Amino acid sequence: MMRYLLTLLLAIYIPFASSNTETDIQKSMTDFYSFYLHEYDKTPSGDIIKMDKMHQWVSKKLLARMAAIYEMPEQELLEADYFIYAQDYDPAWIPRMKVSPAYRDGDSMKLDVWLGIQDNKLKHLQVWTHKEDGEWKIWRVIDAGNHIEQKLY
């Protein structure tokens, strides 16, 4: 009798105790883009990537490559900001942001991000994350709507 009760309790508890990777990454990337878009309005991209908080969401390798690019005199390698594929952004568009649950893509987890832009349109980005230091971190972003990629990885 006790064994059945214990089995029943575990069957009820385990689904709630285990985390859901897909939605955990979705929440993390929603937090990242909320933070980034608010900072982007008031801080140059080259300074944002130097913030300690960025290490919470972005791979060390990608941050190092971006820092090296921003240190170049008259750098023109990045035609637009890497994380939003835009040169400017209005904070009023942030509430229209949408982030999908992540889904497996090889060794990475990929998700779709839609950012509100002018004329009530959405910009479609795809974001790849991989596990680093126990967390899922961004290593690649593309502008899926315009089929553009700045290859920094």
Summary of the structure (lengths in Angstrom):
residues: 153
radius of gyration: 18.6
end to end distance: 56.6
largest distance: 74.5
contacts: 407
relative contact order: 0.16
helix: 43%
strand: 25%
